[in-house]
Amino acid sequence: MKSTKPSLCTVLVLNYNGLDFIKRFAQSWINFLPDNTELVIADNASTDESISYLEEQYPQVRVIALQENHGFAQGYNLAIEQVDTPYCILLNSDIEIKADWITPLIDLLEQDKNIAAVQPKIMDQKAPEFFEYAGAAGGFVDKLYYPFCRGRIFQSLEKDLNQYNESSEIFWASGAAIALRTEEFIDIGGFDKDFFAHMEEIDLCWRFKSLGKKIMYQPLSTVYHVGGGTLSYASSRKTFLNFRNSLQMILKNESSNRLLSVLIRRMILDGVAALSFLAKGQVGAFFAVFKAHMSFYGALGKFRKKRKLIQSLQSAATPNETGRISKSILTHYYLKGQKKFSEFN
């Protein structure tokens, strides 16, 4: 019998035209829902039959129907405002659950009040013995803030051989599955809605770490992610968002003594990447990088204001840089051929 105690945690799934994933995975979300935990689906104005299917097949599941597609960032911001539990776990709709995964995440948050977010082990739903691209065994950044993961560097994925089976501090937790304190998420401003989608979880975690908070990886929790469920990993739109949002994130969060140097080097390397796309005949990706830079320049004023606000909040805190590696992931991966985290860390 379900507990009558007030709910402790909400699993919040943001859906946009994800009917196929709901049909495949919703029952697994429900099957492994502990007592005092509720499942909520936030729908980003889907044009498929997601809502009607949920109402018919899972009437016990609460649905938050948003009136337009706000993207990942603002969609979750609006939905989490309607959550009244101390903890909230954001879960992609293209994730399958096979065992209890919620309890270890919440236990870690309850053990240390300085932990702001926790990520489970994220495995490939199609090849479960391999880590999955979007998070793997926890997110890190290099000295120029190129993101990578234990278990996944660029397109190279590792097989899970229990090499990342210890709970540890990381730089960023994947937005595919992330446990948060509801009130802290709202108080820090949530995701940056101007990102729309992609990189917003790294920006969020960076802001938490600038306040001295910890971001953790919990291997006792495992989820299975399809990946590329809304935007394909090869999408030009995704390329645009990743290049633009990474620059915006650096402008917002990097320390003053490193900001100019990091931005200049990132822009140069973006140009190299664009030329590489063109040489491979990936014209769409080439123009996506160009458009990303134009969009970044156009929003400089807005993001400088955001930077000033963040700096004012950080003034009394000691930033936590754990998870930022003082090496170049590009050098190790492309020049030295080191494609595993263990080879260069």
Protein Blocks (a to p, Z undefined) as FASTA:
>chain_A
ZZfbdcfbdcddddehilmmmmmmmmmmmmmccehiacddddehiablmlmmmmmmmmmb
ccdddfbdebjmlmmmmmmmmpcbfbdcdddfkbccfbdfklmmmmmmmmpmkbmbdcdd
dddfklmmbccfblpnopaddfkopacdehiahjbccddehlamcccddfbdcfkbccdd
fklmmmnopaafklopghjlmmmmmmmmmnopacdddfkbccddebjmlbcfkbmklmmm
mmmmmmmmmmmmmcfklmmmmmmmmmmmmmmmmmmmmmnopamlmmmmmmmmmmmmmmmm
mmmmmmmmmmmmmmmpccdfehiacbdfklmmmmnopabfklmZZ
